[in-house]
Amino acid sequence: MAGHSGNDNKNKSGGHNGPPLATATEIVVAGRDPARFDGFVNVPVVRGSTVLSPTVADMEGHTGRYSYGRRGSPTLEGLETALTKLEGGAGVVLTPSGLSAVGLALLALLDAGDHLLMVDTVYQPSRRICTAQLRRLGIATTFYDPLVGADIAGLFRENTRAVFMESPGSQSFEMQDVPAIVAAARARGVTTLMDNTWATPYFFRPHDFGVDVSIQAGTKYLGGHSDLNLGTISANAALWPRIKGAYSDLGITVAPEDAFLAARGLRTMAVRLERHQESALKVARWLAARPEVLSVLHPALPEHPGHAIWQRDFKGSSGLFSIILKPAPKSAVDAFLDSLGLFGLGYSWGGFESLAIPFDCSTYRTATQWAAGGPAVRFHIGLEDPADLIADLERGLAKLA
């Protein structure tokens, strides 16, 4: 990752007027304005609902920087500005969770009678938005094979308005050919959305590949410390007014403390992701050599079916991957997981701690069949020493036997 040096006054106030900065540098400087806050490095937590105007004309004309707490504050604006720079879109809104970001984006862009193409490997709660809430509103969803690529054009209907992607797939890590899907969608005037939580804009920027709307669960790597819930939606210039309008109309906002924690987490996201990547690859390679493991589902490994796409489009990989164990009874898999000391058994991921969950996709997929050949376990590799994690797994696999 290229560095940058400079001593101009703009840098001292969190701005920059020189050559383009490396992404890791933008993560540190974007959205900060110490000169505005008496030199304090971080944008402070500003709590408030009512914002006073000096005159009736100012109130009615909304001439002030802020008009009401729900519509913005310095704390939220700092994070939104930083993420807009990082994503490369026209603007970002913050929501209370990653799932709410998915729901808001779909509601903003779809009308009754529309048709949505949703990847079959999507995060299961996002699937529920389609089968329950969108269906109730008269919006039809077709789930599609993540490996369809350019052939997605054959699934378009006259009323298809959007394609939703998630690459790699949740739990099973299939890689989608994002450029091919975007090209097919653009040819038909169809909007594209992508859940980019796994890679974050540090390792993959959806807007650079023509994706219209980029979504993250900031709960994960943006926060990084398992202590907040947050979602982000970034839109291109064409769709930004619709996203921003729906966000305002629905009265969605996030607590200033959560926005502050997310902004603080952002500043270290690059170094944390580098460590997550390095450690996860070490653990994944070790697991791939174990006799108890049938396969490792990690796109950065050469043996992964989607490795060529990952290598072509992505700049790195995060700490999340899955394994398929050789056939074993549930009691043995439970004994393996229960015996782990450094891996917590918990949902979510992206924090500093390592996690593990068993999973089975076969119960809810409709366009594809999940036939893994053995029990499946998803791991998040945290910031512990990978040698200690490997030793913990080795002890656990002994219990599997």
Secondary structure, DSSP 8 states (H G I E B T S, - for coil): --------HHHHTT---SS---HHHHHHHTT--GGGGTT-SS------SB---SSHHHHHHT-SS-SBGGG--HHHHHHHHHHHHHHTSSEEEEESSHHHHHHHHHHHH--TT-EEEEETTS-HHHHHIIIIIIHHTT-EEEEE-TT-GGGGGGG--TTEEEEEEESS-TTT-----HHHHHHHHHHTT-EEEEE-TTTHHHH--GGGGT-SEEEEETTTTTT-SS----EEEEE-TTTHHHHHHHHHHTT----HHHHHHHHHHHHTHHHHHHHHHHHHHHHHHHHHT-TTEEEEE-TTSTTSTTHHHHHHH-S---SEEEEEE-S--HHHHHHHHHT-SSEE--S---SSSEEEEEE-GGGT-SSS----SS-EEEEE--SS-HHHHHHHHHHHHHHH-
